Amino acid sequence: MKNKFLMFAKTFTKTLRGQLCIALILGAVQVFAFAPFELPWVLYPSFIGFFFLLEEIKKSTKKLFLLCFTFNFSMFVATVHWIYVSMDQFGGMPTIVNVSLIALFCSYLALFPSFALWLTFRLNFISKIMRYLLVLPVFWLLMDMFRGWFLTGFPWAYLGYSHIDTPLIGFAPIFGVQGVTLAILLLCGALTLILQQQYNKIALALIISLLLLGALLKSIRYTQLQSPINITLIQGNIDQHKKWEPGNLYTSLFKYLNLSNIKDKKQELIIWPESAIAALELEIQPALQSISADLQEKNKTLLTGIIEYNQQTKQYFNSIITLGKQPSGDSYSEKSTARYRKSHLLPIGEFVPFEKWLRPLAPYFNLPMSSFSPGHTVQPNLRYAQTNLIATLCYEITFPELLRKNIHEDTGVILTLSNDAWFDFSIGPAQHLQIARMRAIEFARPLLRSTNTGITAIYNRFGQEKGRLKAHQAGALQLKIRPAIGDTPYQSFGSLFLNIYCFIVLLLLFIRFKIKLTDIYTPIKKNKQKSKKIRNNNES
């Protein structure tokens, strides 16, 4: 029986159907590396197993790309399928259409890493050590960068996010999340070489060096702590289906006020989540001014998400406003400048590309609040007491370059407000929190994350959790935090080091290609010259 099973397994893995099944499984298990599962080690058998599979079939161009695409498609389906929740609950389209759109989106995402893998294994003129330790990591990084930029970008599920609690996280404050991605790919390549019993000493030395260097870098303090401030994060847990009903506006508002407990006179910064006040700022000025005056009397400041409407330009903005004590010392008004306007909008959710054609097609392209205008890319930090806070709204936290443009040496805290109620009980909010946590590590600053339904949390400058509120529970998270100021190498240089690394490797690849061409054409040229000489001798 055992021999029959082994024979069947060997035969099955030699067929295209069997290879596709293996690729599907190896790709899908990568979801367990990310939140909420957080088992980073699963990436290694996933990649190493797939590398062995590609070594078997790399001579077939079509088959090679099909397997690469299957591997990455299953990874993205497993990892970002939670987008379906918002489509199903708020899109108003049939299930078959929603599933088809998710499949189409995951197919688009899978093209980027698939091209990196396909091209790497199609290059027959490079050695295995060059393939696994130089070319593949660089092609993967370049495709990740392109995916994070093209068509406004979708920089989700970068491999580096899975290794926050490993020694490799030490590379994040220097190179950013993609520096961690590079280290992961190098480890996968080195382990593959060892299992193939090639370049064992070099591969082992690389593995040890990466782990030791990462652990050493992890212990460095890049920023200096400042005086503590009192923080209260509020999680309202307001039902997304009822949130925007006119009759629920003041019910929700009073709930947030009660959770904030502003009766005492302790100086503190209170933070409500994205669009916590489900109304246009212009429409409820009397209520906002009354709340602001009460907060100012109690020596408190409130930062809250709200929808801003500019009557002159007829534009809507997804904004954060400051109530209570204003940095300028003036009272709050709709013209107060202590505010932030979201600049990187979410396609479909906050704006509809090609809306003249897409909006008439389906209700999904008419989701609530899908006609925002973007704020400026660079905006002043919000301010509380002596602390400067960089603000981001929801999806923006996934774009580290956006934060780099707005974080200064005296910026002490990273603030992100979100409303993950769109994705209910899915794994999406946990992944979103994991991404936000990486920003705290990259910039070595505490991070405050306030959401409507969860997960609300506070992290220190090392990305260590100091407190959280459970998802789908209303509550207040009160803590003292210490802002941190200074610079990390990543904050100062961004992806410069990685770009230089990629350029050097591409240059080496080009030189290797030229040498290979010379090796091929030199004998041919010599043979032609020899033939010509013989022909001339015969003629003479």
N, C-alpha and C positions, 0 to 999 in steps of 0.2 A: 504493500500500500504506500509506504514511504517513498519507494523508488518511483512508483507511478506518479505520485504527486510532484516529485522533483522533476521528473521528465516533462510533465504537463506544464509546470511553472517555467522551465527552460524554454519549451516550445512557445508558450504564450508570450514571453517577453521578447521573442524574436519577431513576432508579428506586429504590424502597425497598430492593430487594435490594442494589443497588450501594452505596447509602448505608450500609447495615448492614455491608457488607464493609469499607468505608473506616473506619467507627467501630471495628470489631474490630481492624483493623491499627494504627490510631492509638493505641488504648488499650493494646494488647499491647506495643508498642515501649517503653513507659515502664519496663518491667522492667530495661532496659539502663541506666537512670539510677542504679539502686541497686547495691549490692555483689552479687556480686563483679565486675560489669562496670564500674561507676563511670564512666559516660559521661553526666554531668548535662545536656549540651546537647540530648540527645534529647527532653527534656521540651518544648522550645520549638516545634519543628515539630509535635509531637504535639498540644499544646494549640491552637496557632495554626491548624493545619489543621482541627481539630475546631470551633473557633469559626467559621471560614468556612462549614463545613458547616451549623452551626446557624443561621447568618444566612439560609441558603437556605430552611429549612423551619420556622422558628420560629412560623409562623402555624397550624400543625397541632399541636394539643395532644398527641394520642396519639402521633403520629409523633415529636414532639420528645422526649417522655419515653423512648420506646423507644430512640431513638438515644443519648440520655444514658446510659441503663441499659446498653446494649451496649458503649459506650465504657468505662465504669467496670468492668463485669463482666469484660471481657477483660483489663483492667489488673490486677485482683485475681487472676484465674486465673493469669496469667503470673507474678505476683509472689509469691503465697503458696501455690502448688500443692504446695510441698514438705511441707505438712502431711499430704499423702496418704501419705508414706513411713511415718510412725508408724502410720497407720491400716492400711496394707497389711501391715507387718511384725509389728505387735503387737495389731491390732484383732480379728483372727480372723473377719472378715466377707468376703463375696464382693466381687470387684472392682467389680461394677456398683453395689453399695451404697456402697462407698467413694467412687467417682466421683460418685455422686448426692449424697452428703453434702458433698463439696468444692464441687460446683456450687451447692448450697443455701447453703452458708456464704458463698461469693463473691457470690451474689445478695443476701444480706443486707447484706454490706459495701458493695456497689455502690449500695444505696438511698440512702445518706447523701450522697455527692457528686452523685449523679444528681438528687436533689431540689434541691440548691444550683444546679446548672446549669439545670435545667428552670424553676425559679422565676425565675431571673435573666433568662432569655430570654423568659419570658412577660410580664414587666413592660414593657408597650408605652409607658408614659408617661415613661420615662427616656431620656436621651440616651445615645449610644454611649460617650462618655467616662465618664459616671456608671456605665454598665453594667460596663465592663471595669476601671475603676480604683477603683471604690468598692463597688458592690453585689456583684459576683461574688466578690472576695476575702473580703468579710465573710461572705457566705453559706457559702462553702467552709470558712472557719475555724470557724464555728459548728457546721457539720455534722461537721467533724473532732473538735472538742471533745466533741460528743455521742457520736460513735462511740468515743472514748476513755474514755467513762464508762458508757454504757448497757450493762446486763447484764454488769457488771464491766469492760467495755471491751476493745477490741482496737486499741491505738494503734500499729499497724504501718504501714509504708509511707507515713508522712507525707512530703510532697514535700521538706521541709527536709532530711531525712537524705541526700538525693542530692547536696547542695551543700557537703559538709564541706570539700572542697579548692578552694573558689572564694572570691572576695572577700565573697560574701554571708554567709559564716559569721561575720563580725564582728557580725552582729545577734544571734547565739545567746546570748552571755552577758548580753544586755540583755532580750531578749524570749523566749528559749527557742527550741526547734526550730520552733515555729509562727511565730516572727518571720521565720525564713528562708523558710518556706512562703509567708508574705505577700509577701515581696520577690520570690519566683519568680513568683507570680501577677500581681503588678504589672508585672514585666518582660514576661510573656506578653501581658498586656493592652495595654501600651504598644507592643510590636512589632506586634500585630494592628492597632492604630490607624494606625501608620505605613504598613503594607502596604495598608490601606484608604484611605490618603492623607487622613486626618482627624486634626486636632489634632496635626500633626506636631511643632511646636515644643514643646508641652507634653509629649508622649510622649518625645521625644528628651531633653529636660531631666530628666525623671523617670529614664530609664535611666542617664544619666551620673551623676546624683545618688546613685542607689542603689549603683552600683558603686564610686564614690569614697568614699561614706560607709562602706560595708561594709569596704573596704580600710583606711580610717582606723581604724575601730573594732577591726579585727582586730589592730592593733598595741598595743592597751592591755593593761597588766598589772594584773589585778584582785586578785591574791593575792600573798603574800610567801612565798618559799621558806624551808624549814627545813633543819636538818642532815640529811645523807643517811642512809638506812638500807639494810641489805642485804636483798634480797628473793630468794626462790627459789620459782618457780611450777612445780608438777609436773603433767604431763599423762600419765596412766596408760595411755590407749588400751585400756581394758578392754572386751571384747566385751559389748554390751548384752544379748545373748541369754543369755550365760553368767554375767553379773555377779552375779545374785541366787541362783545355785545354791549351796547350803550348802557343797559341797566346794571352791568357788572363793574363799571368803571370805579365808582366810589366804594363799592364793596371791597374790591382789590386794593384800592388806595388805603383804606382804613386798616386792612389786614397788614399791609407793609408798615404802616405807622405804629400799629400795636406791637408788631414783632421788633421794631426798632427801639421801643421803650425810651423815648426822648425826654422823659420827665425829669431825670436826674441832670445835674449840671456838670458831669464829668466831661472833660474835653475829649472828643473822639471824632473819628471819621467813619461815617456810616455809608455803606455801599449797597445799592439795589441793582438788580440785574438789567440786562438789555431790555428795552421797551417795557420796563416794569410799570410805568404809567401808560396805560393803553388809550392814549388820546393825543391829539395834536397839542403841542406846547402852547400854541396861540389860543386855543379854545378854553384852557383852564387856568388862565393867568391869575384870577383872584385866589384860587385854591393854592397854587404854587407860591404866590407871594405871602400868603398866610402861613404856609408851612415853613417857608424860608425865614420869616420873621421869628417864628417860634424857635426854630433851630438856632438862629443867631443869638437869641436871648439865653438859650441853654448852652452856649459856647460849643456848638456842634456844626459839622459840615456834612452835607449829604451829596453824594454823586449818584445819579440815577440815569438810566436809559430812558429815552423819550423820543417821539417823532417830532421833528422840527419842520415847520413850513415857512418858507420865505414868500411873503405876499408880493414883493416886487418882482422876483424872478420866477415865481410859480414853481419853486423847487421843493421837494421833500428830502430831508436828511435824516438818516439814522444817527442819533446824537446821544451824547452824554452831557448833562448840564450840572452845574454846581448850585446847590441851595444852601442857605445858612450863611456862614461866614465866607465872604467873597475875598479873593486875594487882593483886589483893589481897595477893599474897605467899604465899597458902596453896597447898596441893597440890591437884591436880585431883581432882574427884569428880563423880558424876552430878548433884550438887546445885550445882555451880559456877555462878555467875551470869554468868561471862564467856562469853556465848553469844548467838546471834541465832536467832529463830524466824521463818520466812517468814510474811509477813502477807497478801500479795496472791497468792492461790492461782490456779493455772491451771484453768479449767473443764474437766471431763472428765479431764484428766491428773492433777489433785490433789484435786479434789472433783467430785461429780456433782450438778448442780442437778436438783431434782425426782427424786431418786434412787429413790424408791419406785416410780416409773413407768418410769424409763429403764433402771435396772440389769437388770431381767429381759428387756429387749428384745434385747440383743446383747452379745457378749463385749467389744466396744469400750468399753462403759460399765463394764467391770470391769478396766480396765488396772491393772497393778501400781502400788501406792502412790497410789490414787485416793480415799483416805478421810482426808486430812489435816485438821487443825484449823488455823485461822489464828492467828498470833501477833499481838501488839499492833501497831497502825499506827505508833506512836511508841515506839522502844526506844533504850536507851543505845548509844552507839558502842562498838564493840570497841576494845581498847587494846593497843598494843605499844610498849614503852619510853615515850617521850614523845609518841607519835603516836596520834591517834584515827582510827579507820577506820569509815566508814559501810558497812554490809554489805547486799548484796542477793543474792537467789538467783534465777538464771535469768530468768524472765519479768518479774520485778519491775523490772529495769533499764529497761524500756520506759515506766515511769510516772514522769516527772520530778517530779510533785507529791509522790509518795511520798518521793522523795529529799529534796525541799525541807523536808519535815517533820522530817527526821532529820539534816540537815547543819547544823552550827553553825559559828560563826566559827573555832573551834579544831579543826574536823574537817580532817584533813590529806590523807586518801587515800580514794578510792572503790574499794570491793572488790566484785567480782561473781563468784560461783561458778556454774557451769552444767554441764549434762550434755546437750550437743547430739547425743549418740549416737543419740537417738531419730530423728534426721533424716538420718543416714548421710552420703552424699556429695552431698546436695542443696545448693541455694543458701541454704537457711535459716540455717545457722550464720554465713555471711558477712554476711547482713543483720543478724543478731543482734549481731555484733561491731560493725557500723557504728552501730547504735543506741547501744550502750554507749559508743562513742567520742564520740558527741554529748554524753553526760552529762559527760564530762571537760571539754569545751569550755564547756558551759553553766555549770558550777560552778567552772571554772578550777582543777581539781585533778587530780593524776595518777590514772590508773585502772589497776587490776590485774584481769585477767580470767583465771581458771583454769578449764579445762574438761577433761572426760574424754578426748574424742577430738579436740578442736579446735573453735575456734581459740583457743589460749592466747596472750595478748599483754599488753604493757605500753605505756601511752600517758602522755605528760607532760601538763601542765596546758593546753597548747594543742591537744591532740588529735593530737600528732605521735607516730608509732610509734617506740618505743625498742627493741623486740624482740618476736619471736613464735616460736611453735613450729608447724611445719607440721601440718596436720590429719592425723589417723589415724597419728600417729607418737608413740611414747612418748618422753618426754624431760624435761629440767629447764631452765628459763629463769632464769638468775641475773643480776641487775643491781642496781646501786645506784640508788635513786630519792630524790628530794627532795620530801617532803610540802610542801603549800602551804596556808596558812591565810588567811582573810579572807572577803570577801563579793563576789559579783557582783550587779549589779542584778537579774538574774533570780532569784537566790537570795533576795534581800530582798523583792521585789515579785511574783514569779511572773508570772502572766498579766494582772496588773492593767492594764498599759499597753494590751495588746491588747483587753481587755474594754472599756476606755474608748473606744478607737478604734472598736470594733464598735458601741458604743452611739451614738456621735456620727453614724456613717454611717446607722444605722437611724433616728435622729431626723431626719436630712436627707431620707431616703427617705420618711418619714411626712409631712414638710412638703411635699415635692414632690407626694406623692399628694393632699394636701389642696388644693394649688394647682390640680392637674389637675381635681379634682372641681369646684372653683369655676369654672374655665374652661368646664367642660361644662354645669353647671347654671345659671350666671348668664344666658346667652342664653335658655335655656328658661324661666327664671323671668320674664325681661323680656317674652318673647313671650306668656306666660300673662297677665301684667299688662296688656299692650297689647290682647290679645283681650278681656279682661274689660272694659277701658275702652270699647272699640268696642261691645261688646254692651250696656253700660249706656247709652251714647249713643243707640244705636238704639232701645232700649226707651223712653227718655225722649222 
